[in-house]
Amino acid sequence: MAEDTPRKRKVRGRKIRGDREAKQRRKARKKLARSASKTKTGSETAGKSGGSHTATESGDDHLTDPANAAPEPFIETDAVAAVRDRITGWLAADQPVHLIGPTGAGKTALALSAAAARGRPVVLCNGDEAVDTSALVGGYSGGERYEERDEYVSGVSKKTQIVRDRWVDNPLSVAVREGATLVYNEFSRSDPAAHNVLLSVLEEGVLERPGKHGSGRSIDVHPEFRVIFTSNDVEYAGVHQQQDALLDRMVGVHVDYYDAETEREIVRSHASVSDEAIETVVDATRTLREELPIVVGTRAAITAAKGISVFDDVDSGEAAAGRTDGGRVQVDDDDELLTDVLTDVLGPKVAGSETEIDGMTALRSQISEVLRD
């Protein structure tokens, strides 16, 4: 027995060293597999968005270069520039700006233009009833799966599948992290409960991401982060009254319909019709805005002008190519084409909704009457 002891110790020692080496090889293979998985994920994300973050923290596809964020076309008259200067001034003072006004007044275009003027990336977020906290900050989306093969015993292969939860950042997290300008369009259409997360962002400079596991649950707000909200007036359908604690942390800028000359310039930039037609359309929509119990915004004037450019007076028999005005449609004051077009444009506002106008026939009659006066 005594003679066998050294041999047994030697064999046992060799087995221990072999077990340790096998364990080290398994660790090395696992580390290599994890590294390969992260490298693949990071390269796929960079290829899609040009960012340097891994997919677990990405969401960089929300980012828009400021040069591409400004709306085209965008008309800048003195009236437009004055409102935009107020917005950019408040942003420079590190104040969130809430643009409030009637639908079709150009709030979104103005917000995007002001955001682009900062020279920082822009993130656009649209509010609606479905928006909740996760839609703003992010959440887990599926998982990342990879497989390990471990042949720790000769002739025996072991396969292990590992699945990791994949977190994807949504607009607010991306904007806060990157110091972007967040344009939260139709802010008041979202449920106020979804906006509780904004309180710590605007007051304490920290974004909490509920539901996120482990490290990175909170993000320190980038010093260049700014936010512009847009909302319709409270009397519009589908608008929620937001909590005072949040509204108290922003400034409100009222955006109303512009003067007649600015509206004409805006319509001219969107539709190829004669100056006389533009003046007629804009004058008509501004009159209807005062007379009808429905919203008649600048957007309605743009749509009507586009309609005029398509629906010519077929009874004239005049080919567009042969006109001395370059094919641009002319609209006479007594032409029923304008009445027809405006009825089509404003029809959805009375069809199936509760208004003082009883149906499409009544709408056309009122439009015709207003335009004759």
N, C-alpha and C positions, 0 to 999 in steps of 0.2 A: 504493500500500500504506500509505503514511504517513497518507493522509487517512482510510483505513478503520479505522485502529487505535483511535481514540477510540470510534467507533461499536461495534466489536467488544467493547471493554472494557465499554462501557455495557450491551450486551446480555448479556455474560457476568456482569457484576455483578448485573443484574436476575435472571438465572437462579439465581445463588447465593443471593440474598435470597429468591427464591421457594422454593427447596429448603429453606432454613432455616425459613421460615414454615410450609411443609407439615409439616416434622418436628415443629415446635412444636405444630401443630394435632393431629397424631397422638398426641403425648404427652398433650395435654390431654384428648383423647377417651378414651385408655386410663385416665387418672387418674379421669375421671368415671365410667367403667364400673366400675372397682374400687370406688369410693366407693358407687355405687348398689348393687353386689352386697353389700357389707358392711352397708349400711343395711337392705336387705331381710332379710338373714340375722338381723341383730340384732333387728329388729322381730318376725320370726316367733318367735324364741326368747323374747323378752319376753312375747309374747302367750300362749305355752304355759306358761311357768313363772313369770312375773312378775319375772325376773331382769334384770340389766343387762349380762350377758356376751354376747359373740357366740357363735354356734353352735360355732365352732372350739374354744372353751374352756368350753363350758357344762356340761351334766350337772346343772343346778340342779333338775331334776325329782326328783332323789334327796332333796332337802331337804324336811323336814316341820316345820311350825310346832310348837313344844313343846306348845301348847294342844291340838293334834290328835294328838300322839304318844302321850299317856298312854292306856293301854287302858281300854275301857269295856265292862262295869263293872269296877272295881278295888276290891277289899275291903281296907281298911287297919285291921287289928286291931293290938294292941300287938306281937304276934309279927312281923307283916309290917313294921311301922314300924321295929322294931329292926334288921331285916336291911337295909332300905332306907337307914337312917341310916348304917350301916357303909359301904355303897356310896358314898353321896354324900360321906361324910367322906373316903374315900380319893380320890375324884375332886377334892375341894377341895385335897387334898395333892398334886395333879398326878400321881397314880399310876393306871396302867391297871388295871382290875379284871376278874378272870376269875371268873365265876360257874360253879361246878361242882356237879353234883348229878344225881339220877335224873330220868328223863323224866317229864313230867306233873307236876312239882313247882311249876311257875309261874315258871321262871327268866326266860323272855322277857318276860312281863308285868312282872316285878319290874325287869328291866333298862330297859324302856321307861318305866316310872314314874319310876325314878331319873334317867334321861336327861332326861325332861320337867321334872323338878323343878329342873334347872339354869337353865331359862329360855333356853337356847340352841337353835338348830335341831337337829333329830335326823335322822340318816341310818341307815337299816336295811340291813344286808347279811346274806344267808343263805349259809352255807357248804355245800358239797357237793363231790363228787369232780371236778366239771367246773370248779371255780374255779381260775384260774391268776392270774399277776401282772397280766395285762391286764384281767381281770375286776375286779380291785381298783382299778387306777390309771387305766385307760382305753386307748384305741387309736384307730387311724384307721378311720373308718367311711365308705366311699365317697368321694365328692369333690363339690366345688362347681364347677359349670360355667356359664360365661357366654360370650357371643359379642360380638366387636367388628367393626364395619363401618368400613372405611377407604376413602373415595373420594379417594385422593391424586392421581389423574389423572382429568380430566374424562371421564366415560363409562365408567370402569373402577372396579369395586367389588371390594374385597378383604375377605373374611371370615376372622376368626381365632377359633377356639374355645380357651378357656383353662380348664384343669381344675386345681383346687387340692385337695390332700388335706385332709379334714376330721377333726380330732381331737375326740373326745368323752371327757370326763372320766367316770370311774366312781366308785363310792361313796367309796373312800379319798381320792382326789384332791379331791373336793368337800368332804368333811368337814375335811380338812387345810387347805384354802384358806379356807373360810368360818368356821372355828372352831366347827364343829358337834360334837355328841356322837355318835360312831359306835357303834352297837349291832351287833356282829358275832355274829349268832346261829349256833349250831351250828358254832362256830369249829373244833373238832377234827375235823369231817368233811371239811375241805379238806386237800389235799396240803400237807405242811409246806414244800415247795419254793416254793409260792405266797406264803409269808409272809416270805421273806427281805427283801422290800421294807420290812417293818415294823421291821426292826432299826434302820435309820437314822432312821426317824420317831421311835421311842421313845427312842433314845440320843442322836442328834445334832440332832434337830429339823429334818430335811431329808427331803423325799420325792423320790426319784429316779424318773422315769418312763421306763423303758426303751423304746426304740423311737421316742421322740418326736424329730422333727427340729428343728434350729435352737434358737432361744431358748425358754425356758420348760421345758426338760427337767427342771429341779428346781424344787420349791416349798418355800419356807420354811414350817414348820409354824406355824399361827396359835396365839398364846399361849392361846387358850380351847379349843383342840382337846382332846377327851378321848375315851377308848374303853372300852367295856364288852364283854367277850367272854362268851359262854355256851357251855358244853360239858356233854355227858353224862359220867358216870363212865367210866373207861377200859375197864371190862369190857363196855361196850355194843358191839354189832356196828357196823362202819363208822366206828369212831373211830380216828384216827391219833395216835400219840405225837408231840407237837410238839418242836422243837429246844430244848434247855436254854438256849441263848443268848437266846431270845425269852421263854421262861417265867420266866427270871431277872429280867426287866424289868417284871413285873406282880405284883400281889398276888392271892391266891386266896381267894374267899369261898364257903364251902360252903352250898348251899341245899338243905335237906331238906324232906320233907313237913311241913306245919304241924300244930299241935295240933288235936284234934277240933273244938273250937269254931270255930277259924278255917276249917277245911274246911267245916263246916256253913254258915258265912256265905258262903263262896265259892260253894258249890252253890246256896244260896238266891238268890243274885244272878243265877244263870243259868237256873233252872228254876222254874216255877210249880207247886209241889206243896206239900202240907201240911208243917208243921213235923215231924209224926210221921214222914212219909215221908222227909224229908230226914235225920232222925236215923237211921232204919233203913238207908237207902242208905249213909250215911257210915260207920256202924258196920260194915256188911257189907264195904265196900271196905277198911276199915282191918284187919279180921280176915283177909280174903283176902290182903292185902298181906303179912301175917306167915306165912300158911299155904301159899300157892301159890308154885311156883318160877318165876313170871313177874312182870313189873312191873305193879303195880296202883296207878296214880297218882291224884291228885286229878282229873285230866281224865277218868278212867274213872268216877269218882263223878258228875261233872257230866253226862256222856253217859247214864249209867244213870238219873239223875233226869229227864232230858229224855225218855227212853224211857218211864219210869213215867207221865209226864204225858200220853203219847199212848196207851199200851196199857193201857186200863182192864180191870178184871175183867168181861168181857162176860156172865158168868153172873149177875152181881148184878142186871142189868136196871134199874139206877138211872141216870137221866139226869144228866149233869153239871150241867145248868142248874138242876135241882131240889135240888141238895145244899145243906145248910146251911153248908158250908165254902166256898161260892163257886165250886164246880166243881173244887176241888183234889182230886187223887186221894189216897186213903188206901191205905196198904200194911200189911197184917197181917204179923206175924212169920212165920207159917206159909204165907203166900201164895206159890204157885209162880211168880207173875208176876215177882217179883224174881229168882228163879233163872233164868228164861228171859231176862230183860233182861240180866243180868250175863253170861250165857253168850254172848249176841250181842255184847256190848261187848268181852269179853276173847277171843272166838273168833279174831280175826285174829292174836293172839300165839302161837297154837299151830298154826294151819292152815298147812301148808307150811314149818314151821320146826322146828328140833331143840330139843325141850324134854323134860322128864320126863313131860309129860302127853301121852298117846297119843291125840290126836284130840279132836274136839268132844264126842263122847259121854262120854269120860272126863272132860273139863273140866266138863261139866254135872253129872256125878256127884259130882265133888270139890266144886264150888260148893254143891250141895245138901247134901252131908254137912257142910261147914263151917258153913253157915247153920243147920243143925239143932242143932249142938252148942252 
